[in-house]
Amino acid sequence: MSSGIPAGAIARRVRGFLALAALTFPFTFAGCGNPMAQQVDVTEEILGYVRELSLRDDEVLAGLRAETAGLPAAQAMQVMPEEGQLLGLLVRLLDARSVLEIGTFTGYSTLCMARALPADGALITCDITPKWPGLGRPFWERAGVADRIDVRIGDAKDTLAGLRREGREFDLVFIDADKTGYAHYYEESLALLRRGGLIVLDNTLFFGRVVDPAAQDADTAALREVNKLLREDARVEISMLTVGDGITLAVKR
């Protein structure tokens, strides 16, 4: 299932968004050195201002965030609300009908994207355990989008291989799972993505560790490698945004 809009038109639309994003999100974080021209430090006051004037929240979204907040590692694993809103905007921008998510957790990003789909749209989300997606399901039901969401439990590598065997094709893929698997997930996602489709990779700045020479752990090293891969990959057009923990957008040529 895919959008009826020609791939070329969608690619032009997304390229326009990438250019806009480079102007809209050129933030630096407070304490990270001197900001360049046209950049601002994202203080708590600035973040509060952005959320007050940009974030369109409701009880279902806020309820799922509250349900997630007390879980182990929730702060590191939960996408920021403005990132969730951006994901929904990207789904609408693409007129996407088919979305793949690699890494569900409690399904906040799942909810944001599923709500942006048309009534006949579909979202497949992959996780290693049914425990965390199970917490999100009541909120998907409250939002009236549970029927659009297909949860696939198991090793994501096996799930992606299965989707390729099924001949599935997606308009948008969101990658937010184990970092050492990112390079593999990216390659599999590119194979499953239609021309003009979009891959969104989360955590590509990884708490700033990607620029810390002392950070030599496997997750940080894996993200450095995938960032380099994306930079040199002629199959896609990219933009890395300093939003949240870093988001990279890759449009398939």
C-alpha positions as CSV (number, residue, x, y, z in Angstrom):
1,M,0.0,0.0,0.0
2,S,1.5,3.4,-1.0
3,S,0.5,6.9,-1.7
4,G,-1.1,7.7,-5.1
5,I,1.0,10.8,-5.5
6,P,3.9,10.4,-8.1
7,A,7.2,9.6,-6.5
8,G,8.9,12.6,-8.2
9,A,6.3,15.0,-6.7
10,I,6.7,13.6,-3.2
11,A,10.5,13.7,-3.5
12,R,10.3,17.4,-4.5
13,R,8.0,18.0,-1.5
14,V,10.3,16.3,0.9
15,R,13.4,18.1,-0.5
16,G,11.6,21.3,0.2
17,F,11.0,20.2,3.7
18,L,14.6,19.3,4.2
19,A,15.7,22.8,3.1
20,L,13.1,24.3,5.4
21,A,14.2,22.0,8.3
22,A,17.8,23.2,8.0
23,L,16.6,26.7,8.7
24,T,13.9,25.8,11.2
25,F,16.0,23.5,13.5
26,P,19.6,24.9,13.5
27,F,19.7,24.8,17.3
28,T,22.7,24.3,19.5
29,F,22.4,23.1,23.1
30,A,23.3,25.4,26.0
31,G,26.9,24.8,27.2
32,C,28.0,23.2,23.9
33,G,30.3,26.0,22.8
34,N,29.7,29.2,20.9
35,P,26.6,29.1,18.6
36,M,27.1,29.8,14.9
37,A,25.3,32.6,13.1
38,Q,21.5,32.2,13.2
39,Q,21.6,29.6,16.0
40,V,20.3,29.8,19.5
41,D,21.0,27.9,22.7
42,V,18.0,25.7,23.5
43,T,17.4,26.7,27.2
44,E,14.5,25.4,29.3
45,E,12.8,28.8,28.6
46,I,13.2,28.4,24.8
47,L,12.0,24.8,24.9
48,G,9.0,25.9,27.0
49,Y,8.2,28.7,24.5
50,V,8.4,26.3,21.6
51,R,6.1,23.8,23.3
52,E,3.6,26.5,24.3
53,L,3.3,27.9,20.8
54,S,3.9,24.8,18.6
55,L,3.0,21.6,20.5
56,R,-0.6,20.5,19.9
57,D,-1.1,18.1,22.8
58,D,-4.2,16.2,24.0
59,E,-5.2,13.9,26.8
60,V,-4.4,10.7,25.0
61,L,-0.8,11.8,24.1
62,A,-0.2,13.2,27.6
63,G,-1.7,10.1,29.2
64,L,0.7,7.8,27.3
65,R,3.7,10.0,28.2
66,A,2.6,9.9,31.9
67,E,2.2,6.1,31.7
68,T,5.7,5.8,30.3
69,A,7.4,8.3,32.6
70,G,7.9,5.9,35.5
71,L,9.4,3.1,33.5
72,P,13.1,2.2,33.6
73,A,15.2,4.3,31.1
74,A,12.0,6.0,30.0
75,Q,13.7,9.4,29.7
76,A,16.3,8.0,27.3
77,M,13.9,5.8,25.3
78,Q,10.8,8.0,25.0
79,V,10.7,10.4,22.0
80,M,10.1,14.0,22.9
81,P,6.5,15.2,22.3
82,E,7.7,17.7,19.6
83,E,9.5,14.9,17.9
84,G,6.4,12.8,17.9
85,Q,4.5,15.7,16.4
86,L,7.2,16.1,13.7
87,L,6.8,12.4,12.8
88,G,3.1,12.9,12.3
89,L,3.8,15.9,10.2
90,L,6.2,13.9,8.0
91,V,3.6,11.2,7.5
92,R,1.1,13.8,6.3
93,L,3.7,15.6,4.2
94,L,4.3,12.3,2.3
95,D,0.7,11.5,2.1
96,A,1.9,8.1,3.5
97,R,-0.4,5.1,3.6
98,S,2.2,2.6,4.7
99,V,4.6,3.1,7.6
100,L,7.2,0.9,9.2
101,E,8.6,1.5,12.7
102,I,11.6,-0.4,14.0
103,G,11.5,-0.1,17.8
104,T,8.1,0.4,19.5
105,F,8.8,0.9,23.3
106,T,5.4,2.0,24.6
107,G,4.2,3.2,21.3
108,Y,4.1,7.0,21.6
109,S,5.7,7.6,18.2
110,T,3.5,4.8,16.9
111,L,0.5,6.7,18.1
112,C,1.7,10.0,16.6
113,M,2.3,8.4,13.2
114,A,-0.8,6.2,13.2
115,R,-3.0,9.2,13.8
116,A,-1.5,11.0,10.8
117,L,-2.4,8.1,8.5
118,P,-5.6,8.0,6.5
119,A,-8.3,5.7,7.7
120,D,-7.1,2.9,5.3
121,G,-3.5,3.4,6.2
122,A,-1.4,0.8,8.0
123,L,1.6,0.9,10.3
124,I,3.8,-2.1,11.2
125,T,5.8,-1.6,14.3
126,C,8.5,-4.1,15.5
127,D,9.7,-4.8,19.0
128,I,11.6,-7.5,20.8
129,T,9.0,-7.9,23.6
130,P,5.2,-7.5,23.8
131,K,5.5,-6.0,27.3
132,W,6.0,-2.3,26.4
133,P,3.7,-2.1,23.3
134,G,1.1,-3.6,25.5
135,L,1.2,-0.5,27.7
136,G,0.5,1.7,24.7
137,R,-2.4,-0.3,23.1
138,P,-5.1,1.1,25.4
139,F,-4.1,4.6,24.2
140,W,-4.1,3.5,20.6
141,E,-7.6,2.3,21.2
142,R,-8.7,5.5,22.8
143,A,-7.3,7.4,19.8
144,G,-9.3,5.2,17.5
145,V,-6.2,4.0,15.5
146,A,-5.5,0.5,17.0
147,D,-6.9,-1.1,13.8
148,R,-4.2,0.7,11.8
149,I,-1.3,-0.8,13.9
150,D,0.2,-4.2,13.4
151,V,2.7,-5.1,16.1
152,R,5.4,-7.6,15.1
153,I,7.2,-9.2,18.1
154,G,10.7,-10.8,17.7
155,D,14.2,-10.0,16.4
156,A,13.8,-7.0,14.1
157,K,16.3,-8.6,11.6
158,D,13.9,-11.6,11.2
159,T,10.9,-9.3,11.0
160,L,12.5,-7.2,8.3
161,A,13.5,-10.3,6.3
162,G,10.0,-11.5,6.5
163,L,8.6,-8.2,5.2
164,R,10.9,-8.5,2.2
165,R,9.7,-12.0,1.5
166,E,6.1,-10.7,1.7
167,G,7.0,-8.1,-0.9
168,R,6.0,-5.2,1.3
169,E,6.7,-1.6,0.4
170,F,6.6,1.5,2.7
171,D,6.3,5.2,2.3
172,L,8.1,6.0,5.6
173,V,10.3,4.1,8.0
174,F,11.2,5.2,11.5
175,I,14.3,3.6,13.1
176,D,14.6,3.9,16.8
177,A,15.9,0.6,18.1
178,D,19.2,-1.0,19.3
179,K,22.0,1.2,18.0
180,T,24.3,-1.6,17.0
181,G,21.7,-2.8,14.6
182,Y,21.2,0.6,12.9
183,A,23.4,-0.1,9.8
184,H,21.5,-3.3,9.1
185,Y,18.1,-1.7,9.8
186,Y,19.0,1.1,7.4
187,E,19.9,-1.2,4.6
188,E,16.8,-3.4,5.0
189,S,14.6,-0.3,5.3
190,L,16.1,1.2,2.1
191,A,15.2,-2.1,0.3
192,L,11.6,-1.9,1.7
193,L,11.2,1.8,0.9
194,R,9.6,3.0,-2.3
195,R,11.4,5.6,-4.4
196,G,10.7,9.1,-3.0
197,G,10.0,7.5,0.4
198,L,11.6,8.7,3.7
199,I,13.7,7.0,6.4
200,V,13.9,8.8,9.8
201,L,16.7,7.7,12.1
202,D,16.5,8.7,15.7
203,N,19.3,9.3,18.2
204,T,22.0,10.1,15.6
205,L,23.7,12.5,18.0
206,F,23.4,10.1,20.9
207,F,23.6,12.5,23.9
208,G,26.5,14.2,22.1
209,R,28.6,11.1,22.5
210,V,29.3,10.9,18.8
211,V,31.7,13.8,19.1
212,D,33.3,12.7,22.3
213,P,36.7,10.9,21.6
214,A,36.5,9.2,25.0
215,A,33.2,7.5,24.0
216,Q,34.2,4.2,22.5
217,D,31.2,2.0,23.5
218,A,29.6,-0.2,20.9
219,D,26.4,1.9,20.6
220,T,28.3,5.2,20.0
221,A,30.7,3.6,17.5
222,A,27.8,2.1,15.6
223,L,26.1,5.5,15.3
224,R,29.3,7.1,14.1
225,E,29.5,4.5,11.4
226,V,25.9,4.8,10.3
227,N,26.3,8.6,10.2
228,K,29.3,8.2,7.9
229,L,27.4,5.7,5.8
230,L,24.6,8.1,5.3
231,R,26.9,11.0,4.5
232,E,28.4,9.0,1.6
233,D,25.3,7.1,0.4
234,A,24.4,8.4,-3.1
235,R,21.1,6.4,-3.0
236,V,19.6,9.0,-0.6
237,E,19.4,12.7,0.1
238,I,19.9,13.5,3.7
239,S,19.6,16.2,6.4
240,M,20.8,15.7,10.0
241,L,18.7,17.8,12.4
242,T,19.8,18.9,15.9
243,V,16.3,18.1,17.3
244,G,16.0,16.1,20.5
245,D,18.9,13.6,20.5
246,G,19.5,14.1,16.7
247,I,17.3,13.1,13.8
248,T,18.5,12.2,10.3
249,L,16.1,12.3,7.4
250,A,17.0,10.2,4.3
251,V,14.9,10.4,1.1
252,K,15.4,7.5,-1.3
253,R,16.3,8.7,-4.8
